[in-house]
Amino acid sequence: MLKKVLVVVLALLAIPLLAALFVKQDYKVETQLVIQQPVPVVFDYIRFLTNQDNFSVWASQDPNMQKTDRGVDGTVGFVSGWHSENSDVGTGEQEIKAIVEGSRIDYELRFYQPYAAVSPAYMQTEAVGAAQTRVSWGFAGHMPYPMNLMLLFMDVEAMIAADLQQGLENLKLILEAPAAEPAEMPAG
C-alpha cells in the first residue's frame, strides 16, 4: 500500500515537471501610445532614465525605495539602480545600452531580488504627424525551467503590458500638460 501511495505522489510531482518541458520560456511585450508632442520633445524626456521615476508604474510602488545612479544620465552606460523591501519592487538596476538619437533607447534590466534575471527593454519614438509621436515601450523576459510552468497559470505578458501601458499613459499626461503660465511681474 505504501508503495502505491509513493508511486502516486511521485507521478503527481512528475506531471507538472514534464509539462514544463513543453511550456515556452521566453516572452515579449510591447505597448504603444501617441503623444501630442513632436519627437524631439518626447525623446529628450524619455532618454533620461531618472525621468522614469515620474511615469513608471514600478517606480511609484515604493516611495521609500533607495535609488543609486552611476554615470551621466541620458548617455550610453548610465546605470540607475533601486532597492526596495517591497517584494513587488525588489532590487535591481537598468543600464542604457544603446541610443539611436531621436528614435530609440535600449536598456538592460538586471533584477537581483526577489529573483535573478536579465531582460532587454527599449523605448522607441516615431513621428506620426508634425506634433504627434508614437512611443513604443517593449520588454522581453525569460522564465527558466521549471519556473516557466507559471506561464500557464499567470498571464505574465498581460500583467507587464498593463504596467507598461499605464506608464505610457502617465508619460502622455506629463508631456501633454499645458505649460505652466509665467508668473506675472509686479507692477513697478
Sequence and secondary structure as in RCSB ss.txt:
>XXXX:A:sequence
MLKKVLVVVLALLAIPLLAALFVKQDYKVETQLVIQQPVPVVFDYIRFLTNQDNFSVWASQDPNMQKTDRGVDGT
VGFVSGWHSENSDVGTGEQEIKAIVEGSRIDYELRFYQPYAAVSPAYMQTEAVGAAQTRVSWGFAGHMPYPMNLM
LLFMDVEAMIAADLQQGLENLKLILEAPAAEPAEMPAG
>XXXX:A:secstr
 HHHHHHHHHHHHHHHHHHHTTS  EEEEEEEEEESS HHHHHHHHT GGGHHHH TGGGS TT EEEEES TTS
TT EEEEE SSTTT EEEEEEEEEETTTEEEEEEEEEESS EEEEEEEEEEEEETTEEEEEEEEEEE  TTGGGH
HHHS HHHHHHHHHHHHHHHHHHHHHS           
